[in-house]
Amino acid sequence: MQVYHLSHIDLDGYACQLVSKQFFKNIQCYNANYGREVSARIYEILNAIAQSKEN
């Protein structure tokens, strides 16, 4: 199972990534500031999911 992890660029966001990487083998982490950057990362994740389905 591929996991796509989106978190904010702050200490608790990075801590969540560290913990998640211990539980999931196939994980791709994305970081975003607040505001418009969150939407941009969501579209980036959706594109990555679409590309993975093509392969």
N, C-alpha and C positions, 0 to 999 in steps of 0.2 A: 504494500500500500504506500503510495506517495502522499506525503503530508506537505502542505503549503502553509507556512507559518508567517503571519503578519503581526508585527508589533511596533510600538512607538520607539523612537530614538530617545530612550531614557534608561535609567538603571533597572527598573522593574521589567522593561521590555527585553533588555539584554539578558536579564536573569531568567525570564520565561524561555528564551531561546536556549540557554544553557541547559535548563531542566528538560525541555522538550527533546533536545538532541540526545539525552540519556535514555529516553523512552522509545524514540522512533528511529529506525535505521535509515529510511529514505525520507529525508526532510530537506526542504528548501526554505530558507529563511529570507524574509523581506522586512525592511525597516522603512518607517515613514514618520515624518513630523506630523503635526496636527494640521487639519485643513485639507486643502486640495491635494496634497501629496498622498493622502490616504486613498483617494479615488484613483490616482495614477497608479499606485501599487496594486490596487484591486484589479484594474485592467491588465496590468503586467502579469498578475497571477492567472487571470482568466485566459490570457494568451498562452501562457506556459501549459495550462491544462489542455487547451485546444491542440497545441502542438504535440503534446504527449499522446493524445488520442490518435493523431495521424500516423505516429510511428508504430 
